[in-house]
Each structure stands twice: as structure tokens, then as C-alpha cells.
Amino acid sequence: MKKWGIKPYLIGLIFLSFMHFVYALRTNAYFSIDDFFEIAYFRNHTILEFIPDFIIHGDMNEFTRIVGFVAFAFLQNVFGINHFAFDVAMFLTNSINLVLLFFVVRKLTKNDFVSFFVSVIFNKNYLFYYSNIHENLLATFCILTIFFFLYYPKKFYLSVISFTLALFSKETAVTVPLVLLSISLFHKLDRKKIFYLLLMSAAFGIYAGYFFVTKKILGDNFVYAPAARIIDLFRGYLFFVDYKIILLMVGLSVYYKKYVYLPLLATVFITLTPAAMLVNRREIYYIYMPFLYLMIYLGMLLPKLNLKTSILYLAVFFVFGGRSILPKIAWQEFPDWQKVSIYKVLDRIENGNEDFSDMVIERDARLMIQSETTDLFIEARKKYD
């Protein structure tokens, strides 16, 4: 496989990511759920206004996820309510994550095909909702921190900058130093520098923890109610990672007697813990970033591809989903019923009638009305459709 070089692999990864982008266009992907609240906020606030406010008070949900909001605000300010621009942004960030994962695994395994294989599996988690740009960018800066640490160990400031952006993308980035510490058990790394990143995690944990201690986030919020029993936490893990995957991952480590990789697997579940604890808000997109770590772990266990080991590769492929790993295909355009409902509401408003009592309004159309952003969508439809 080495004679191929890495270019075909990278082209293949970008192509697979692009197929998700095509699927989004064919199925009329559109603004949904949390997007409306972000759109409503950024119509009245500039980037320079909301960044210091978010640092002091937290974002609109009282978290500290500034980076994703900057990206969303930038796209909205430059392109308006143009869903195509957001589709492109999701495609680009996912493609960057695939390429970075490829190079990280390649650095650790020296195996191009293994790096390609695990990156293809990771691609199954492609995110379509625009508000999930937070998850995309979190993964980008987490894997970029690891990439810089592996490829540019003497330029530690690059890892620090990337890690800072990861922390302000989402709080779960605090586990990146644990990933590096786990990697240092089987790959030579400067643990002193990892310790500095751990200090950054601790400092950020204290800062972000303020919003929890003061109960600004949790409080009586039923949506973020945490698990009260260990069994509920365990069920949360199984919601995100199928038990067959867990058995396979542990089994490979035991079979090949590579127990040194198990701490890396542990970081996957440590990173997943906050999401697994949310008994009323288990959203599958929370797996996106931890799945990067799982793929690094898998890459370390997979042997060189040959006729004998091809059976293992097939087993891994099917355990992780088989056909579902590859992008969906839409040969014809399919209507997005949420988008259709939004357009019906816009049609009525443009005709001078804002009485919707006789209409069946879908969730997103209702959110658009509640967030008072109908005028922005009318303007965008006239401009881009």
C-alpha cells in the first residue's frame, strides 16, 4: 500500500465527506431547532459585543462555547440566512477532521491503510444540523492539538493555542491532555508539556465550573437532569457506543495483549460521561468528538492488512455499522417537511395573513415564529431561492 502514497487516501476521505454534502443538498437540509435561537441572537449582536459577554456570563445557554458561536455569527453576518453556506461549512469542517485524524493515526501506526480505514469509519458521524458546528469545531481543535503535539513538539505554543480554542468550543475538550497522556504510554511524548495542558484543563474546569456551582446551568432545568443511578449512566454509555463495539475493542486489546492501549479507550468513556449522564438529553451527535479518540485507539490495534487479517477488517466494518458507515445516497430530491412547513408559513405572511390557526405547523416553523425571525427567512428566500 505504501507505493500508493497518501494522496489517493486523502482524496477518498474528502470524496466521502463530499457525498454527505451532496446528500444534504438532495434532501433539502435546512435550519432546524437551536439554529433559530442563534439566528435571533446574532441579528442584534456583533461578534465584538457577544464575546466578552459570553466570557463573563456564559452563552445563551450559559455555557462557555464561544468558538462555535463566532463561526455561526460569521456565516450569518457574511452570507445571511443562506443554508447553502452552512452546508459548505459543515462539509469543510468534517473534511478537515477526517484529514487530521488520518495524519494522527498515521503518525502513531506508520500505516496508511489503517489511517484511512478508521477515518472512513469516523466519517459515519457526519453532522447535518448547523448548530452542531460546535461539535465539529470542538473535534477540529481537539484533534489539531494532538496533531501539533505529535508533529511539531518543539512548537508547543501551537498546541496551546489550539487547545485554548478547543476549550472554548466545548467543555469536554478538557480530556485532551488525558488522551495525550494515554498516547505517551506507547509513543514517546514530552510529559512535562502534557502536564502544562493538564494545568490548563484544571484552570478551565474551575472557570467553567463556576456556572455549575452557581446553578446557572443545571438548576431546575429538566432537560439537563443528571443520572441519579449508576445503571442510568451505564445505559447512557450504551446509547452512544453499542455493546458489540465495546466487546470488540476490549477483545482486540486482550487478544493482541496490548493492554497499554486500554487507558486510551478509558478516555473515550471519560469524555462521554457528561453526555451519558443526561438522562433526558441523549443526542447522538455527542459521540462525534469522543469517536475521534475511539478511532485512534482502534488504529493502534488493527494489524497490517493482508489476506489473513482481512477477515478482522470485515468484522470491524460490520460491527461499526456496515453499509451505514458509507454516506447515504439520494438519487432524487426529497422534501424536508420542516422546511416545507416553514415555507408555507412564509407564503402566508407574504400574502398579508398572519393567522395560522387553520394550519398544521411543524416544529421548526413554530420555532421560527417564536424566535421572531420570519422576516430574515423571507429576505433570504427572495435573495437566494
C-alpha positions in Angstrom: 0.0 0.0 0.0 2.9 2.4 0.6 3.6 2.7 -3.1 0.2 4.4 -3.5 1.3 7.4 -1.4 -1.2 9.2 0.8 -2.8 11.4 -1.9 -5.4 8.8 -3.0 -6.4 8.2 0.6 -6.9 11.9 1.3 -8.9 12.3 -1.9 -11.0 9.3 -0.9 -11.8 10.8 2.5 -12.7 14.2 1.1 -14.9 12.5 -1.5 -16.8 10.5 1.2 -17.3 13.7 3.2 -18.5 15.4 0.0 -21.1 12.7 -0.6 -22.6 13.7 2.7 -22.7 17.3 1.5 -24.5 16.1 -1.7 -27.0 14.1 0.4 -27.7 17.2 2.4 -28.5 19.2 -0.7 -30.6 16.4 -2.3 -32.7 16.0 0.9 -33.1 19.8 1.3 -31.2 20.2 4.7 -32.3 23.4 6.3 -32.2 25.4 9.5 -33.5 23.5 12.5 -34.1 23.6 16.2 -31.4 25.5 18.0 -30.5 27.4 14.8 -33.4 29.8 15.2 -32.3 31.0 18.7 -28.8 31.6 17.4 -30.1 33.5 14.3 -32.3 35.6 16.6 -29.5 36.5 18.9 -27.0 37.4 16.2 -29.3 39.7 14.3 -28.9 42.1 17.2 -25.4 41.4 18.5 -22.0 41.7 16.8 -19.1 39.3 17.4 -17.2 42.0 19.4 -20.3 42.5 21.6 -21.1 39.0 22.5 -17.6 37.5 23.1 -16.9 39.5 26.3 -20.4 38.9 27.4 -20.2 35.2 26.9 -16.9 35.0 28.7 -18.4 36.7 31.8 -21.9 35.3 31.8 -21.8 32.3 29.5 -23.5 31.9 26.2 -27.3 32.0 25.6 -27.5 28.6 27.4 -24.9 29.7 30.0 -22.1 27.5 28.8 -18.7 28.8 27.5 -18.9 27.6 23.9 -17.7 30.8 22.2 -15.8 29.4 19.2 -18.9 27.8 17.6 -20.9 30.9 18.1 -18.2 33.0 16.5 -18.4 30.7 13.5 -22.2 30.8 13.3 -22.2 34.6 13.7 -19.6 35.0 11.0 -21.6 32.8 8.5 -24.8 34.7 9.3 -23.2 38.1 9.0 -21.4 37.3 5.7 -24.0 35.1 4.0 -27.2 35.9 5.8 -29.7 33.1 6.2 -28.3 31.1 3.3 -28.4 27.4 4.2 -26.0 26.5 1.4 -23.2 28.4 3.2 -23.8 26.5 6.4 -23.9 23.2 4.4 -20.5 24.0 3.0 -19.1 24.9 6.4 -20.3 21.6 7.8 -18.7 19.8 4.9 -15.4 21.6 5.2 -15.0 21.2 9.0 -15.9 17.4 8.7 -13.3 17.0 5.9 -10.6 18.8 8.0 -11.4 16.4 10.9 -11.0 13.4 8.6 -7.7 14.6 7.3 -6.3 15.4 10.7 -7.4 12.1 12.1 -5.7 10.3 9.2 -2.4 12.1 9.9 -2.6 11.5 13.7 -3.2 7.8 13.3 -0.6 7.6 10.5 2.0 9.2 12.8 1.3 6.6 15.5 0.9 3.5 13.3 3.0 4.2 10.2 0.3 2.5 8.3 -1.6 4.5 5.6 -4.4 2.0 5.1 -5.2 1.7 8.8 -5.3 5.5 9.0 -7.7 5.6 6.0 -9.8 2.8 7.3 -10.5 4.3 10.8 -11.1 7.7 9.2 -13.8 6.2 6.9 -15.5 4.8 10.0 -15.3 8.2 11.7 -17.0 9.8 8.7 -20.3 7.9 9.6 -20.8 10.6 12.3 -21.1 13.5 9.8 -23.3 16.2 11.3 -26.0 18.0 9.4 -27.6 20.4 11.8 -26.0 23.8 11.6 -26.0 24.3 15.3 -23.8 21.2 15.5 -20.9 23.4 14.2 -20.0 23.5 17.9 -19.3 19.7 17.8 -17.4 20.0 14.5 -15.1 22.7 15.7 -14.6 21.0 19.1 -13.4 17.9 17.3 -11.3 20.1 14.9 -9.3 21.8 17.7 -9.1 18.7 19.9 -7.5 16.6 17.1 -5.5 19.6 15.9 -4.0 19.9 19.4 -3.0 16.2 19.2 -1.7 16.7 15.7 0.5 19.7 16.7 1.8 17.8 19.8 2.8 14.8 17.6 4.2 16.6 14.5 5.5 19.9 16.0 6.7 19.0 19.5 9.1 21.9 19.6 6.4 24.4 18.7 4.4 23.8 21.9 2.7 27.2 21.5 0.7 25.7 18.6 -0.7 23.0 20.8 -1.5 25.6 23.5 -3.4 27.9 21.0 -5.3 25.0 19.5 -6.2 23.6 23.0 -7.4 27.0 24.1 -9.7 27.2 21.1 -10.9 23.6 21.9 -11.7 24.5 25.5 -13.8 27.5 24.3 -15.5 25.2 21.7 -16.9 22.9 24.4 -16.1 21.9 27.9 -15.4 18.3 27.1 -12.2 19.3 25.5 -10.6 19.1 29.0 -9.9 15.4 28.4 -7.4 16.1 25.5 -4.4 16.0 27.9 -5.6 12.6 29.2 -5.6 11.4 25.6 -2.0 12.7 25.1 -1.0 11.1 28.5 -2.5 7.8 27.3 -0.6 8.0 24.0 2.6 8.7 25.9 2.3 5.2 27.3 3.1 3.7 23.9 4.6 6.7 22.0 7.3 9.0 23.2 5.9 12.4 24.2 7.1 15.2 26.4 5.0 14.6 29.6 6.1 17.9 31.1 4.3 19.7 28.3 1.3 17.4 28.8 1.3 18.5 32.5 1.1 22.1 31.4 -2.0 21.2 29.3 -3.4 19.4 32.3 -3.0 22.6 34.3 -4.9 24.5 31.6 -7.7 21.9 31.8 -7.8 22.3 35.6 -7.9 26.1 35.4 -10.6 26.0 32.7 -12.5 23.4 34.8 -12.6 25.8 37.7 -13.7 28.7 35.4 -16.4 26.6 33.7 -17.4 25.0 37.0 -18.5 28.4 38.2 -21.6 28.3 36.0 -22.5 24.9 37.5 -21.7 25.8 41.2 -24.0 28.8 41.0 -26.6 26.5 39.4 -26.8 28.8 36.4 -26.9 25.9 34.1 -28.4 22.9 35.9 -30.7 24.4 38.5 -34.2 23.0 37.9 -33.6 22.5 34.2 -35.3 19.2 33.5 -33.5 18.8 30.1 -30.1 18.7 31.8 -31.2 16.5 34.7 -28.2 14.1 35.5 -28.4 10.4 36.1 -29.0 9.5 39.7 -28.1 5.8 39.4 -25.0 4.0 38.0 -27.3 1.9 35.9 -28.6 5.1 34.1 -25.0 6.2 33.4 -24.2 2.7 32.0 -27.3 2.9 29.8 -26.1 6.3 28.6 -22.8 4.8 27.5 -24.6 2.0 25.6 -26.8 4.6 23.9 -23.6 6.1 22.3 -21.4 3.0 21.9 -23.0 -0.3 21.1 -22.1 -3.2 23.4 -20.7 -5.1 20.4 -18.2 -2.3 19.7 -17.1 -2.3 23.4 -16.6 -6.0 23.4 -14.7 -5.9 20.2 -12.4 -3.0 21.3 -11.6 -4.7 24.6 -11.3 -8.1 23.0 -8.7 -6.9 20.5 -6.6 -5.4 23.2 -6.7 -8.7 25.1 -6.2 -10.9 22.1 -3.1 -9.0 21.0 -2.0 -8.5 24.6 -1.8 -4.7 24.0 -3.1 -3.6 27.4 -1.1 -0.4 27.2 -3.8 1.0 24.8 -6.7 0.5 27.3 -6.1 3.9 29.1 -6.8 5.5 25.7 -10.1 3.6 25.5 -10.9 4.8 29.0 -10.6 8.4 27.9 -13.4 7.8 25.3 -15.8 6.9 28.1 -14.5 9.7 30.4 -15.2 12.2 27.6 -18.6 10.7 27.1 -19.6 10.8 30.8 -21.2 14.2 30.7 -23.4 13.2 27.8 -24.2 9.8 29.2 -25.3 11.4 32.4 -28.0 13.4 30.7 -30.9 11.1 31.0 -33.3 13.5 29.2 -31.0 14.8 26.5 -29.1 11.9 24.9 -28.4 13.2 21.4 -26.3 11.0 19.1 -24.2 14.0 17.9 -22.5 14.0 21.3 -20.5 11.0 20.1 -18.7 13.0 17.3 -15.6 14.2 19.2 -15.2 11.1 21.5 -15.4 8.9 18.4 -12.1 10.5 17.3 -10.4 9.1 20.3 -12.0 5.7 19.7 -10.7 5.7 16.2 -7.2 6.4 17.4 -7.5 3.5 19.8 -8.8 1.2 17.0 -6.0 2.3 14.7 -3.4 1.2 17.3 -4.9 -2.3 17.5 -5.5 -3.1 13.8 -2.8 -5.2 12.2 -1.3 -4.7 8.7 -3.9 -5.6 6.1 -3.3 -8.9 4.3 -5.4 -11.9 3.2 -5.4 -13.3 6.7 -6.3 -10.1 8.6 -8.9 -9.0 6.0 -11.5 -11.0 8.0 -10.8 -8.8 11.0 -11.3 -5.7 8.9 -14.6 -7.0 7.6 -15.7 -7.8 11.2 -14.8 -4.3 12.3 -16.6 -2.8 9.3 -19.8 -4.7 10.1 -19.7 -4.2 13.9 -19.4 -0.5 13.4 -22.4 -0.4 11.1 -21.6 -2.0 7.7 -23.4 0.0 5.0 -24.3 2.8 7.4 -20.6 3.7 7.6 -20.7 4.9 4.0 -22.6 8.1 3.0 -26.3 7.8 2.3 -27.3 8.2 -1.4 -30.3 10.3 -2.6 -30.8 9.9 -6.3 -33.7 12.3 -6.3 -34.6 15.3 -4.3 -36.6 14.6 -1.1 -38.6 17.3 0.6 -37.6 18.4 4.1 -41.0 18.6 5.7 -39.8 21.0 8.3 -38.6 23.3 5.5 -41.8 22.8 3.6 -43.8 23.9 6.7 -41.5 27.0 7.1 -42.2 28.0 3.5 -45.9 27.6 3.9 -45.8 30.0 6.9 -43.6 32.4 4.9 -46.1 32.2 2.0 -49.0 33.2 4.2 -47.1 36.1 5.8 -46.1 37.4 2.4 -49.8 37.4 1.4 -50.5 39.6 4.4 -52.1 36.9 6.6 -50.5 36.0 9.9 -53.3 33.8 11.2 -52.1 30.3 11.3 -54.9 28.7 13.3 -56.1 26.6 10.4 -52.5 25.3 9.6 -50.6 22.3 10.8 -47.3 24.0 11.7 -44.2 21.7 12.1 -41.7 22.2 14.9 -39.2 24.3 13.1 -41.8 26.7 11.6 -43.1 27.1 15.1 -39.6 27.9 16.4 -39.1 30.4 13.6 -42.3 32.2 14.6 -41.4 32.1 18.4 -37.9 33.5 17.7 -39.3 36.3 15.6 -37.0 35.6 12.7 -39.6 35.2 9.9 -38.5 38.4 8.2 -35.0 37.1 7.9 -36.2 34.0 6.2 -38.4 35.9 3.9 -35.5 38.1 2.9 -33.2 35.1 2.4 -35.8 33.3 0.3 -36.2 36.3 -2.0 -32.4 36.6 -2.3 -31.2 33.0 -2.7 -34.2 30.9 -3.9 
